[in-house]
Amino acid sequence: MNVPTSVVLGIDVGTTNLKVALVALGDAPRTVATATRSTPADPDGLVGAVVRAVAETTAAAPEVRVAAVGVASMAETGAAFDRAGRPLTALVDWSDLRATDTARKLADEVDPDDLFVRTGVRLGPKVPLAKWAWFAEHEPTTWGRATMWAGAADVIVHALTGRWVTDHTLAGRTGALALGAGEFDAGLARSGRLDPARLPEVSRPGEVAGTVRAGPFTAAGLVQGTPVYVAGHDHAVGAHAVGVRAPGHVADSLGTSEAVYAVVDDAAVAGAAARRRVAANGMSLVRTVAGERSAVVAGSPAAGRLVAWWCRALAPGRSPSTLFDGLEVPARSGVDAPLVLPYLLGRQAPFPDPAARLDVVGLGIDDGDARLRYALCAGLSLHARWMIEEATGGALPTEVVLLGGPTRNAPWMRRKAALSPWRTTRAEHEDAVALGAALLAAERAGLPTGTVATREVSVPPTPDASGAFDRFVAAVLRDDGRPPTATVGRTTRGTA
């Protein structure tokens, strides 16, 4: 093995899996070793799983010394800790709906429009602000003992350094950090029944969170004193890693869920009215990991989760990786082609509708398994296109970069590309977020770095792709009883 001169470590804590990547720097960064584990639901189990994954990667390259560590994670997921740093709760993840009623009650105290204008976050059960209030109401004894609420990445950073530190891309998803601010807003935190002193320090973009302390991570192969950085929210980190950093650049991040991350001009979202339009579309407004630009994030719970459910319920014997095999040549895609409306768990964006449900439009008596699978693949792909068109305000990007585990599903990615009016590329490494966390750590430590390589998904366009897109959006909007009032791609409704 050629011994690299500079090696950094990236940690990515996802909803389903956590990944660790040991990355050699240079003009073309490359992974030296990677490790994957299931993401445990309890904080101690999470730390233990990350320690074991780090040990696996460092053991694969015992001759190298890690120069810096970066930690990324899913957002809106956290746990409460006592004064000794012991967890009082399991990790409450972003999909936990326990605070649904609490969020409705909070809307009487915290104006949802004002909250979005200030923070870019829509008030709802996903937001930690509502989860904190739920604990205060339903588990007051536990909440009274809590001296810290920390996100998933923050838990790992604390285990590495002994310090409770987060960054603005993760803090910004709590509902208690104003856009562009450097610390939590005390008034917003208290509206969630949480003393702001019980929240981590917010590190500035590029600021070191701490250094590796003696303990399980040094036993796993890291050197005491190595700098540690909070890389940030997984979608933002992945976008940065593949070069999505300027207005007009879009990343489409796929995993258990799907998120579109579109960097936009600050001027386009500077006013309260513009921000409210983003909120009405079920989307969020954030700052990039560098803190220099605005970005719009659109999410859908239907991605890997829906494909896995489809295999279990409707296609026994097939796996998510093989469900779309045999669909390399498009099935008939005209006006009679069936389309799946991919809303197993409601629609988050565009035009949020928690009651939206899975449906098949245009299914005929002669349609068999292959055509139904094509309809699912097309529905997932067209919904992603819809999110992108709305997130960019109709100013279509010239390129969209796909990243995440499901990008290994080649037929699915080819269908996405064939149904899109822009150039589609794919991150060449499936663990782009873990690599991104490592590269951000290197960048912040002053080491030479680059971006994750991408490759074009080259396919001929599907005949009448625009027509299929129009049919899809029209079917969705008819399905909720409110027809569109403007052109597809820039659709508005009276309630939006």
Secondary structure, DSSP 8 states (H G I E B T S, - for coil): ----S-EEEEEEE-SSEEEEEEEE-SSS-EEEEEEEEE--SSHHHHHHHHHHHHHHHHHT-TT--EEEEEEEE-SS-EEEE-TTS-BSS--B-TT--TTHHHHHHHTTTS-HHHHHHHHS---STTSHHHHHHHHHHH-HHHHHH--EEEEHHHHHHHHHHS--EEEHHHHTTTT-S-TT-SS--HHHHHHTT--GGGS-EEE-TT---EE--SSHHHHTT--TT-EEEEEEEHHHHHHHHTT--STT-EEEEESSSEEEEEEE-GGGG-SHHHHHHHHHTT-EEEE-TTSSSEEEEEEES-SHHHHHHHHHHT-TT--TTTTTTT-SS----STT--EEE--TT-B-SSS-BTT---EEES--TT--HHHHHHHHHHHHHHHHHHHHHHHTTT---SEEEEESGGGG-HHHHHHHHHT-SSEEEEESSTTHHHHHHHHHHHHHTT-------EEE------TTHHHHHHHHHHHHHHHTT---SS-TTS---TT-
